[in-house]
Amino acid sequence: MKKVKQILAILGIVVLLSLYVITLVCAIVDNSNTMRMFQASIVASFIIPVLIWAYGFIYRLIKKSSKDAEEVAKKNKESLKEKANLSTK
């Protein structure tokens, strides 16, 4: 799991760096579509990091919820075993 996180982090860095390079190139080059590409690149420079953060945040929430559910199920199973042991005595 740690390797996957590292690979995704490196991929995110590469995407952001390429966006900054594209933004710089669009700012320098004079073309009819350059302004739209420049605006899209600026917007993506803000949107992509926010989305990466949001995906990580949601993943942590889901992971925490599944761990909590497993703990509750384990406690319920143990309490049922205890009740079964008490009723058989």
N, CA and C of each residue as an Amber inpcrd file, in Angstrom:
protein
   267
   0.8280000  -1.1970000   0.0000000   0.0000000   0.0000000   0.0000000
   0.8700000   1.2580000   0.0000000   1.9980000   1.1740000   0.7070000
   2.8760000   2.3330000   0.7790000   3.4670000   2.6540000  -0.5990000
   3.7940000   1.6080000  -1.3660000   4.3370000   1.8060000  -2.7080000
   3.3210000   2.4920000  -3.6150000   2.0560000   2.0910000  -3.4840000
   1.0020000   2.6880000  -4.3120000   0.8740000   4.1720000  -3.9950000
   0.9130000   4.5130000  -2.7090000   0.8330000   5.9250000  -2.3160000
   2.0010000   6.7210000  -2.8880000   3.1970000   6.1360000  -2.8350000
   4.3690000   6.8240000  -3.3520000   4.2640000   7.0320000  -4.8590000
   3.7990000   6.0090000  -5.5600000   3.6550000   6.1200000  -7.0110000
   2.6180000   7.1850000  -7.3630000   1.4950000   7.1930000  -6.6500000
   0.4640000   8.1980000  -6.9100000   0.9540000   9.6040000  -6.5770000
   1.7500000   9.7340000  -5.5180000   2.3000000  11.0410000  -5.1630000
   3.2510000  11.5410000  -6.2530000   4.0950000  10.6600000  -6.7460000
   5.0240000  11.0380000  -7.8160000   4.2550000  11.3980000  -9.0820000
   3.2160000  10.6330000  -9.3860000   2.3850000  10.9260000 -10.5490000
   1.7130000  12.2930000 -10.4110000   1.2240000  12.6080000  -9.2160000
   0.6200000  13.9170000  -8.9710000   1.6160000  15.0460000  -9.1570000
   2.8390000  14.8410000  -8.6880000   3.8840000  15.8540000  -8.8520000
   4.1910000  16.0700000 -10.3270000   4.2970000  14.9770000 -11.0760000
   4.5840000  15.0840000 -12.5100000   3.4640000  15.8350000 -13.2330000
   2.2180000  15.5160000 -12.8920000   1.0800000  16.1920000 -13.5330000
   1.1070000  17.6850000 -13.2220000   1.3370000  18.0390000 -11.9560000
   1.3620000  19.4560000 -11.5880000   2.5220000  20.1940000 -12.2500000
   3.6980000  19.5760000 -12.2740000   4.8380000  20.2230000 -12.9260000
   4.5830000  20.4150000 -14.4200000   3.9880000  19.4080000 -15.0490000
   3.6850000  19.5620000 -16.4780000   2.6470000  20.6600000 -16.7050000
   1.7030000  20.7980000 -15.7840000   0.7300000  21.8920000 -15.8970000
   1.4140000  23.2500000 -15.8130000   2.3680000  23.3800000 -14.9050000
   3.0730000  24.6560000 -14.7710000   3.9010000  24.9570000 -16.0150000
   4.5120000  23.9280000 -16.5900000   5.2800000  24.1260000 -17.8190000
   4.3440000  24.5280000 -18.9580000   3.1960000  23.8590000 -19.0590000
   2.2210000  24.2040000 -20.0980000   1.7330000  25.6400000 -19.9180000
   1.4980000  26.0350000 -18.6690000   1.0660000  27.4080000 -18.3990000
   2.1200000  28.4040000 -18.8620000   3.3750000  28.1180000 -18.5720000
   4.4610000  29.0010000 -18.9860000   4.5610000  29.0790000 -20.5070000
   4.4740000  27.9440000 -21.1630000   4.5590000  27.9210000 -22.6260000
   3.3890000  28.6870000 -23.2400000   2.1960000  28.4860000 -22.7000000
   1.0170000  29.1970000 -23.2220000   1.1330000  30.7010000 -23.0050000
   1.7760000  31.1040000 -21.9290000   1.9440000  32.5320000 -21.6610000
   2.9420000  33.1630000 -22.6300000   3.9110000  32.3790000 -23.0710000
   4.9550000  32.9110000 -23.9490000   4.5350000  32.8830000 -25.4180000
   3.9150000  31.7790000 -25.8460000   3.5590000  31.5920000 -27.2560000
   2.3600000  32.4690000 -27.6080000   2.4300000  33.0620000 -28.7920000
   1.3230000  33.9060000 -29.2590000   0.5660000  33.1510000 -30.3470000
  -0.6230000  32.6780000 -29.9720000  -1.4650000  31.9190000 -30.8860000
  -2.9160000  32.2960000 -30.5960000  -3.8240000  31.9870000 -31.5120000
  -5.2260000  32.3600000 -31.2950000  -5.8590000  31.5580000 -30.1560000
  -5.4400000  30.3270000 -29.9460000  -6.0020000  29.4840000 -28.8830000
  -5.2100000  29.5580000 -27.5800000  -4.1460000  30.3220000 -27.5690000
  -3.2660000  30.3550000 -26.4050000  -3.9730000  30.8640000 -25.1600000
  -4.8020000  31.8680000 -25.3060000  -5.4680000  32.4510000 -24.1320000
  -6.3880000  31.4340000 -23.4710000  -7.1370000  30.6820000 -24.2710000
  -8.0250000  29.6640000 -23.6920000  -7.2210000  28.5550000 -23.0210000
  -6.1170000  28.1310000 -23.6700000  -5.2690000  27.0950000 -23.0670000
  -4.6300000  27.6110000 -21.7770000  -4.2190000  28.8760000 -21.7870000
  -3.6210000  29.4800000 -20.5980000  -4.6270000  29.5200000 -19.4490000
  -5.8500000  29.9380000 -19.7300000  -6.8870000  29.9860000 -18.6940000
  -7.2040000  28.5880000 -18.1630000  -7.3030000  27.6160000 -19.0620000
  -7.5830000  26.2400000 -18.6450000  -6.4510000  25.6980000 -17.7790000
  -5.2380000  26.0330000 -18.1290000  -4.0860000  25.5730000 -17.3580000
  -4.0580000  26.1990000 -15.9690000  -4.3760000  27.4740000 -15.8780000
  -4.4310000  28.1490000 -14.5740000  -5.5170000  27.5300000 -13.6990000
  -6.6970000  27.3100000 -14.2770000  -7.7990000  26.7120000 -13.5130000
  -7.4220000  25.3040000 -13.0570000  -6.8400000  24.5200000 -13.9520000
  -6.4450000  23.1510000 -13.6050000  -5.3670000  23.1400000 -12.5240000
  -4.5290000  24.1740000 -12.4870000  -3.4910000  24.2580000 -11.4520000
  -4.0950000  24.3810000 -10.0590000  -5.3020000  24.9030000  -9.9750000
  -5.9850000  24.9860000  -8.6840000  -6.9050000  23.7890000  -8.4490000
  -7.5830000  23.3470000  -9.4910000  -8.5760000  22.2820000  -9.3500000
  -7.9210000  20.9320000  -9.0480000  -6.8670000  20.5820000  -9.7480000
  -6.2520000  19.2590000  -9.5830000  -5.7320000  19.0360000  -8.1670000
  -4.9890000  19.9670000  -7.5510000  -4.5650000  19.7230000  -6.1630000
  -5.7400000  19.5970000  -5.1910000  -6.7900000  20.3710000  -5.4200000
  -7.9700000  20.2720000  -4.5520000  -8.6190000  18.9020000  -4.7030000
  -8.7270000  18.4140000  -5.9320000  -9.3000000  17.0860000  -6.1560000
  -8.4360000  15.9910000  -5.5390000  -7.1210000  16.1060000  -5.6650000
  -6.2240000  15.1190000  -5.0560000  -6.4190000  15.1060000  -3.5460000
  -6.5010000  16.2830000  -2.9390000  -6.7290000  16.3500000  -1.4910000
  -8.0780000  15.7400000  -1.1240000  -9.1180000  16.0650000  -1.8930000
 -10.4650000  15.5590000  -1.5970000 -10.5210000  14.0400000  -1.7160000
  -9.8880000  13.4850000  -2.7490000  -9.8740000  12.0290000  -2.8980000
  -9.1670000  11.3750000  -1.7170000  -8.0510000  11.9440000  -1.2970000
  -7.3340000  11.4040000  -0.1360000  -8.1530000  11.4990000   1.1310000
  -8.8470000  12.6160000   1.3090000  -9.6850000  12.8150000   2.4940000
 -10.8280000  11.8030000   2.5310000 -11.4920000  11.6240000   1.4040000
 -12.5970000  10.6610000   1.3340000 -12.0820000   9.2440000   1.5530000
 -10.9190000   8.9260000   0.9960000 -10.3290000   7.5990000   1.1920000
 -10.0650000   7.3390000   2.6700000  -9.5150000   8.3370000   3.3630000
  -9.2560000   8.1650000   4.8040000 -10.5540000   7.9760000   5.5760000
 -11.5990000   8.7100000   5.2070000 -12.8910000   8.5500000   5.8800000
 -13.4620000   7.1560000   5.6600000 -13.4060000   6.6760000   4.4290000
 -13.9330000   5.3480000   4.1190000 -13.1180000   4.2760000   4.8260000
 -11.8110000   4.4260000   4.8160000 -10.9340000   3.4470000   5.4640000
 -11.2080000   3.4130000   6.9630000 -11.3740000   4.5950000   7.5660000
 -11.6610000   4.6670000   9.0000000 -13.0160000   4.0370000   9.3010000
 -14.0130000   4.2980000   8.4610000 -15.3490000   3.7420000   8.6630000
 -15.3290000   2.2250000   8.5830000 -14.5570000   1.6790000   7.6480000
 -14.5050000   0.2230000   7.5200000 -13.8000000  -0.4000000   8.7200000
 -12.7660000   0.2690000   9.2430000 -12.0950000  -0.2410000  10.4430000
 -13.0340000  -0.1980000  11.6340000 -13.7840000   0.8920000  11.7710000
 -14.7460000   1.0030000  12.8680000 -15.8070000  -0.0820000  12.7660000
 -16.2880000  -0.3460000  11.5650000 -17.3130000  -1.3740000  11.3670000
 -16.7630000  -2.7510000  11.7240000 -15.5050000  -3.0100000  11.3740000
 -14.8850000  -4.2940000  11.7170000 -14.7590000  -4.4400000  13.2290000
 -14.3770000  -3.3690000  13.9150000 -14.2490000  -3.4230000  15.3700000
 -15.6000000  -3.6690000  16.0300000 -16.6350000  -3.0170000  15.5510000
 -17.9770000  -3.2090000  16.1120000 -18.4390000  -4.6390000  15.8790000
 -18.1950000  -5.1670000  14.6890000 -18.5910000  -6.5450000  14.3900000
 -17.8430000  -7.5230000  15.2870000 -16.5700000  -7.2570000  15.5200000
 -15.7710000  -8.1300000  16.3800000 -16.2940000  -8.0860000  17.8140000
 -16.6170000  -6.8960000  18.3100000 -17.1530000  -6.7680000  19.6660000
 -18.5030000  -7.4650000  19.7840000 -19.3470000  -7.3140000  18.7680000
 -20.6500000  -7.9860000  18.7900000 -20.4890000  -9.4970000  18.7950000
 -19.5590000  -9.9920000  18.0190000 -19.3100000 -11.4300000  17.9590000
 -18.8340000 -11.9460000  19.3110000 -17.9340000 -11.1960000  19.9490000
 -17.4340000 -11.5970000  21.2670000 -18.5430000 -11.5720000  22.3100000
 -19.3880000 -10.5550000  22.2730000 -20.4740000 -10.4780000  23.2520000
 -21.4890000 -11.5930000  23.0260000 -21.7320000 -11.9580000  21.7710000
 -22.6340000 -13.0760000  21.4940000 -22.0560000 -14.3900000  22.0100000
 -20.7490000 -14.5630000  21.8730000 -20.1020000 -15.7690000  22.4000000
 -20.2340000 -15.8210000  23.9110000 -20.0350000 -14.6750000  24.5630000
 -20.1570000 -14.6300000  26.0220000 -21.5820000 -14.9570000  26.4530000
 -22.5580000 -14.4170000  25.7690000 -23.9570000 -14.6990000  26.0960000
 -24.2770000 -16.1700000  25.8660000 -23.7280000 -16.7460000  24.8020000
 -23.9640000 -18.1610000  24.5210000 -23.3330000 -19.0220000  25.6050000
 -22.1590000 -18.6330000  26.0740000 -21.4930000 -19.3840000  27.1430000
 -22.2700000 -19.2750000  28.4450000 -22.8480000 -18.1260000  28.7370000
 -23.6190000 -17.9420000  29.9640000 -24.9160000 -18.7430000  29.9180000
 -25.5340000 -18.8080000  28.7570000 -26.8180000 -19.5050000  28.6620000
 -26.6480000 -21.0180000  28.6970000 -25.4890000 -21.5330000  28.3140000
 -25.2650000 -22.9820000  28.3440000 -24.8570000 -23.4560000  29.7240000
 -24.4640000 -22.5830000  30.6070000 -24.0260000 -22.9870000  31.9530000
 -25.1670000 -23.2120000  32.8700000
